[in-house]
């Protein structure tokens, strides 16, 4: 009979890192299931869990797609269907939520808005000035 590994997700350290892990698409694994590529989370000499990072590129698609979907839901329509001033507002919201910290985010945002990457950069410059 094999014992199933359990993870105390209520530990304060794990609660603290949970939003970061969700943002980058990582998952927690019990210490007994840590693979060589997992990052151990050690607290006071004990391994609480391992952090399993997503495959390269996976976190970019998942994170940016989720942000685009959330902003579209707030506007109640496809981002490409928004008028120009609302597209500028959408870019501002995406920047506030960290969308442009992902690789190739300007391209993904431009595609979702139905504009060029150059236009997205112009919207960003307006927002930042």
N, C-alpha and C positions, 0 to 999 in steps of 0.2 A: 504494500500500500504506500503510495507516494504522498508526501505532504504538499499541499498547495501553498506556495509562498504568498504571504500577505504583506500589505504595505499600509503603514499608519499615515494616511494622508492628512490627518488632523494635527500632525506635529507642526509646531510654529514655523520651523525652517521651511518645511514643504508647503505650508500655506502661503508663506511669504514669496517663494519663487514660482508658485503656480501661475500667476498672470504672465510672467516673463516666458515661462515654458509654453503656455498657450499661444503667445504672440509669435514665437519662433517655430511653432509646430512640433515641439519636443514632447516626449512623454516620460513619465516616471515608471521605473521598473523596480521590483523588490531587489534588495541587495543580492539575494541568492541567484537571481536571473541576470545579473549584470554580464554583458558581453565585453570583450576587450575594447571595443570602440565606445562603450558607454562611459559617461563622466560620473564618478562616484560623488555623492553628497555626504561629506563626513562632518559630524557634529560631536564634539567632545570625545573624539577617538572612535566613535561608532559610525559605520556606514548606514545612513538612513534609507538611501535609495540610490538608484542610478538614473542618470538623465540620458535618454536615448534620443539623439538628434535625428531629424528627418533626412532622407536621402538628399543629396545636393540638388538644389533647385525646387524641391517640393515645398519648402516653407515659403518661397517667394510666391508661387502660384496660389497656395492656400491662403496666405495672409492678405495679399493684395486683392484677391478675388472676394474674400469675405468683406473687406472694407468697401469695395465697390458695390457689392450687393447690399450692404447695410445702408449706404448713402442713397442708393437708388430706391430702396424701400422707404426711406424718409421722404423722398420727393414724390413717391407714389407712381413712378414711371421709369422707363429706361432712361439712362443718363443721356443717351444720344438724342432723345426727344425733347430735351430741355432747351429753352431759349438761351441765348448767349449769357445774359446776366445770371441766370440760374446755374449755368455750367461753371461760371467763375465762382459762384458760391459753393458749388460742389467741390471744386478744386481746393478752395479754402478749407472746407470741412475735412477733405482727405488729408491735406497737409497737417491740420491740427491733430489728426488721429495717427499721424506717423506713416502714412501710405508711401511717402517718397523716400523712406529709409530702406525700402526693398529694392533689390536689383531689378533693372528694366521697368521700374514702376511708371516712368513717364510714358513709355510706349503702351503699357497696359491701360493707363488712364486715358490716353489719347484715343485708343481703340474704343474704349467704353463710351467716351463722349462723342465719338464720330468727328474728331478734329485731328490736326497734325500734332506731333510732338512739340514743334515750334510754338504752336498756339498754347499748349499746356504750360510751357516755360514762360510765355508772355503772361498768362493768368497768374502764375506763381510770382512773377516779378511785380505785378500789380498788387498782389496780396502782401508781399513783403515790404513794399514802400509806403 
